[in-house]
Amino acid sequence: MMTKKQPVGFHWSSCGSKSDLFTLHTLTITPNPIHIPGTARVAFAGSVNGSVKGPIKAELEIKKKEIIWIRIPCINNVGSCTYADVCPLLPAVCRALPALKQHGIPCSCPIKKGSYELPLSQVAIPSEGIPSFLEKGDYKATVKLTASGRPLACYSLKFSLTA
């Protein structure tokens, strides 16, 4: 008898320390699984405990569940990639999710000290740039942010995608 595999539930946690400058208090992403292409809804609340100029380095590791967890390599800036400075990417993120700017969330560096909140907002999830073999499955990801070698934040996520 075949049983239908259930997607992993969305889950996030901090892998950083209490001294990190970027603190995420809440994070919601729906639906589960996330549809590609499709529309997701995102909400969060967090704080920046000290201004950060940049450059802000991001180390992203993504693993896909096959029989075991397989690390997805960085190909054309998709997958487990290291970005020397995410500051130049922030305006594009804000274009994709205009509610960020509407709610006073920084769309460029420097990122000022303060509390930031995004109510549940829609974001279009395109299929362009995502290899078809990655459009469906269970994933876990870790993102580590640093500035001048100083840890800013570390978060781990688990989520599912479907085409």
Rosetta blueprint (number, residue, H / E / L):
1 M L
2 M L
3 T L
4 K L
5 K L
6 Q L
7 P L
8 V L
9 G L
10 F L
11 H E
12 W E
13 S E
14 S E
15 C L
16 G L
17 S L
18 K L
19 S L
20 D L
21 L L
22 F E
23 T E
24 L E
25 H E
26 T E
27 L E
28 T E
29 I E
30 T E
31 P L
32 N L
33 P L
34 I E
35 H E
36 I L
37 P L
38 G E
39 T E
40 A E
41 R E
42 V E
43 A E
44 F E
45 A E
46 G E
47 S E
48 V E
49 N L
50 G L
51 S L
52 V E
53 K L
54 G L
55 P L
56 I L
57 K E
58 A E
59 E E
60 L E
61 E E
62 I E
63 K E
64 K E
65 K E
66 E L
67 I L
68 I L
69 W E
70 I E
71 R E
72 I L
73 P E
74 C L
75 I E
76 N L
77 N L
78 V E
79 G L
80 S E
81 C L
82 T E
83 Y E
84 A L
85 D L
86 V L
87 C H
88 P H
89 L H
90 L H
91 P H
92 A H
93 V H
94 C H
95 R H
96 A H
97 L L
98 P L
99 A H
100 L H
101 K H
102 Q H
103 H L
104 G L
105 I L
106 P L
107 C L
108 S L
109 C L
110 P L
111 I E
112 K L
113 K L
114 G E
115 S E
116 Y E
117 E E
118 L E
119 P E
120 L E
121 S E
122 Q E
123 V E
124 A E
125 I E
126 P L
127 S L
128 E L
129 G L
130 I L
131 P L
132 S H
133 F H
134 L H
135 E L
136 K L
137 G E
138 D E
139 Y E
140 K E
141 A E
142 T E
143 V E
144 K E
145 L E
146 T E
147 A E
148 S L
149 G L
150 R E
151 P E
152 L E
153 A E
154 C E
155 Y E
156 S E
157 L E
158 K E
159 F E
160 S E
161 L E
162 T E
163 A L
